[in-house]
Structures are given as C-alpha cells and as structure tokens.
Amino acid sequence: MGTAKKIGAIALLIGVFAGFDLGIYGFFTKRCIDTSSEEMQKYSVELHRYMPFEEGSEAVKADTELRLSGDLPVLDGAAALYPVFSGVVNSVYPEDCVHFENGEFTADSALHYTNTIGAYKAVADGDADVIFCAKPNDEQLAYAEEKGAELEMVPIGREAFVFYRK
C-alpha cells in the first residue's frame, strides 16, 4: 500500500471516529444537559459552596489582623475566580456586608458575581470597584473607554490549557 493511501486511510479513520463522537454528543450528551437554561446558569458556579461567613463554607479565611470597614470596595468577577474573591471578603470584610437573596447578591452587597462580561460592565458603570477576571476583550475595553472608566490591570495569576491523552 502506498504512502498516500495510508494517509488517506488514517484520515478516513479519524473522520469516522470524529463523526461518531459528535453523533454521541449530539444525540445523547447534549440532550441531557441544557447549559443555557436559567436554572443551569445559576448552578454553574456553586455559590453556596464559597459563601463567605457561612458555617461549612469552603471560602478561604486567612488568619490576618487586617479588617476593612466603612465604604467597602465592591468585588465582582468571573466564575473561575469566585472562590478567590469570596475568600478575600471572608478574610477581611465585616460579616454584615454580604447580602444574598433569591439566588442572587443584592445591590447593596459588597460581594457580587456577574461573570466576566458582567463584571467589566459593572466596573465601567461604577457598580463594582475591583473585578477578578481574564483580560478584557476589545469590546469590553471600548465600553470602559466610552464610560470614561480607566482600568488598571493587576495580574494575580496565569492560566494554561493542558491536553492529556490517555
């Protein structure tokens, strides 16, 4: 068998497996999970697991003497970083600053969670003071500029994608 035929056979085999995978996903897996539903969006980040000041919370509580009071900065951010900024609140904010009702943080809460897009909008609109998320895209930068908001980026970490084949 020639090299071209071998490459063609391998490509065909890859195509068959990819088609099979997509078929299984489309016909079975995707039907089981509606990730766009309002209820699924509420539970995509398990806020209750990292709710500051609650018994049994997994939110980090640093042993520090620093305690904020008065006009507190409002924190918001991305789903992936919610455990980080809820830990900040849990460690240095007063216990009465977090208000959560009907599955959402209230407007007067010092802790919010609106995701990356919502957090950039909130900081540009003046509804949040510090946000924890990935770098803004061009649209988010343009919105902040339009609102007259000056964004100061302070890196707190790096992310990476790791692909593992078993």
C-alpha positions, -999 to +999 in steps of 0.1 A: +000+000+000+014+034-010+021+063+014-008+084+000-033+055+005-021+050+041-025+087+049-059+086+032-070+056+053-058+072+085-077+104+077-108+084+069-105+066+102-100+099+121-131+113+103-152+082+112-142+084+149-148+122+150-182+117+134-191+090+159-180+112+188-201+142+175-230+119+170-229+105+205-226+141+219-254+155+197-279+127+202-272+118+239-250+140+260-262+174+247-299+164+253-292+155+289-277+189+298-293+222+289-264+245+298-283+276+285-313+273+309-316+299+336-315+273+363-283+257+349-267+291+348-275+297+385-259+264+394-229+265+370-210+282+398-219+267+431-220+300+450-233+283+482-201+263+485-180+295+488-204+319+505-184+340+530-192+339+567-214+308+565-209+276+585-194+249+564-184+273+536-153+263+516-144+300+512-108+305+525-105+325+557-069+339+560-056+344+595-050+381+594-055+411+616-065+433+586-102+442+587-119+466+563-147+488+574-166+519+562-170+524+525-161+489+513-149+482+477-174+461+458-159+429+444-172+411+413-157+387+387-156+355+367-169+322+377-135+306+378-122+332+403-153+334+425-136+312+452-107+337+452-126+369+457-152+353+481-121+343+501-109+379+502-143+390+515-144+361+540-110+371+553-110+409+556-146+422+552-171+426+580-197+398+583-227+420+576-215+432+541-227+402+521-264+402+511-278+372+491-315+367+484-334+345+460-302+331+445-286+365+438-264+390+455-284+422+463-273+457+450-261+467+485-238+436+489-200+441+489-197+408+470-213+402+436-210+376+409-220+386+374-193+367+353-165+382+332-187+402+308-210+415+336-180+424+358-164+445+332-197+463+326-202+467+364-167+483+369-172+506+339-206+516+351-193+522+387-213+493+402-181+474+412-147+486+423-125+456+419-131+427+395-114+394+392-113+381+356-093+375+325-080+403+304-108+424+287-115+419+250-117+448+226-154+453+231-150+455+269-122+480+266-142+501+242-172+500+266-150+511+295-135+539+274-170+550+264-180+552+300-148+571+310-135+543+332-098+539+335-090+502+340-058+492+359-048+456+353-030+438+381-021+402+372-028+377+400-021+346+381-016+328+348-037+301+332-028+273+309-046+246+289-032+212+293-042+184+270-038+149+283-042+118+261-047+085+278 
